[in-house]
Amino acid sequence: MTPAARIAAAAELLDAWRAGAPAEKLLTTWARQNRFAGSKDRAAIRDHVYDAIRCLRSFAALGGAATGRGLMLGMLRAAGTDPDTVFTGLGHAPAPLVPEERAPGPALADLAEPVACDCPEALEGLLRESLGADFRPVMERLRQRAPVFLRVNIRLGDPASVAVRLAGEGIETRAHALSPTALEVVAGARRVHLSRAFAEGLVELQDAASQAVADMMPLAEGARVLDYCAGGGGKTLAMAARGGARHFAHDAAPQRMRDLPARAERAGVAVQCLGGTALGEAAPFDLVLCDVPCSGSGAWRRSPEAKWRTTPADLDRLTALQEEILDRAAGLVAPGGHLAYATCSLLAAENGARIGRFLDAFPGWVLRSERRLTPLDGGDGFYAAVMRRPG
């Protein structure tokens, strides 16, 4: 496919996305129906689609419309590319520009701040209040593609030797300050899943901020540790790699953990998945981690659709669920044990406000540590707090 044909395909997919279809499903279906497209074509189209979703407001303003065509036109103008070199109508290229599309529009620097930094209108006030002086730089960072990070499994190797091993497979990495186990992939990211290092459990894909949250967890020798909202189990495996504790995983939707046993075996760690009555029978635990459902605002670079589809009503529902999870998990913690709370959110309503409410409702519990991370720190936005139950 030519570069222009890729843009035409992305424009069609964006129109379907605007009609309500999930972007990932659209891309998967398109690839299945267009087997002539090579891996580079599919990757380029994917990048165009997700870049446009991340930059929806600014690209629409620069392109004159929020249609797929308008977004691609805005993307080209943001990059300083003459749209007439792409919108030629030749072959599978988009149709030539009409006079209205050639009319000079605003430059990115001239757009209103919320539009220029692609802030969702529905959440602007909450984001400004939560981020303060960091509002503009954080929102600018969320317009960009997220870096790719690996977590080194320190049960099987040290970061320096694993980096050398990866380099031998064409994957260049560098250490990152957020976590001693984090390697940022600077070249060859698409080779990770096919690498021997990945197949042998030496590395897992995991954001550096997520690794930093796992690093915060107090893991005493012989402790019983429960990842209460385990999902795919990334933090479970990160904690288990440190050794010395017994690890359990639970999720309200057990199917999310379906790959965890195989991943744990590959990583050389032991994790017991608990469901139903087994959870209550296994309690109490010395540490319970609640990585709760949230807006995902700290990870909008990776899941940009949520940026535009999350509403204040969604936040009300989420904060109520977060309180419910914390209250339920507190009963699983042994006296003198720890309860940890984490989100990949930038919003204070999902973070410190929930911890403040919990401490008011549960006298005697003490906040032991707390950390807020934004994309300015290099990884995703995360919040974590660790509280101790009275003995």
C-alpha angles and dihedrals in degrees: 000000000000120000088252092053090052090054091049090052092048091051091055092048091049091054089054090047091052087054089061107269117133112255095228093052091049092051093048092049092046092052091049093050095044104048091160088074113096127221092265090052092051092047093049093049091048090051092050092050096048094041088055092049092050091049098035100137098042095043091048090051093048093044096044096238142049091232121113089257092048092049092052090047089051091048091055093047091049088054092047093246119145104242091210089070089061106028094065103127089228118136107329095340120124117272116273119274118270120224094263090055091052093054109115111258134187123296118240090252090056096055121104111268098252090049096044092051094040097239115172108247094220093059102032096108094049092047093049091049093047099043101036112179090002093063098101099040092046093048090048090053091051089060089066132076114269119250118248115243133187127202113219113224099231090194088071106028148351122257096248096053092041090053089055090049092051092048088057088059094050096262113125118200142170133201119260128214096225094075136005089229096051124107119182113216110228098172136013098028093151089060096060098090091050096047125108089228089062094042091052094051097249092126140022128192106252133145115252093235090052088053090050090055091052089049089059094061115108105233112182121191109275094008121152108233127192125195095202099187095031101161106173091352102245095142091040090059093042091055094042091054089065089065132208100084136080113243131211130178132203135173133179086230102047093190088073088068096050094111095041098090092053092045091049091051091049089050093049095240134119120238125168116208114216129198139167115349092353090077094059092043091053095050143138107065132189091223129021117187118199110193090180132203108267145158090282088221092146090058100044090123088066098036104026096163090075089058091070101031102049113100134188087255089057089052091052089053092046096048090050089052091047091054091048092051093048093049092049094045092051089069090058094058119098119233108278090017130122135253116200126196125196139173135174087225134120094199119105090212089067096039128034092011091060093049091048090052091048094051090049091051096044110048115203096033112119130208105234102177140356134186135184121196129183131185086266086074089061104258134058123307111270139167126199136174131180120205130187123222116224113259 
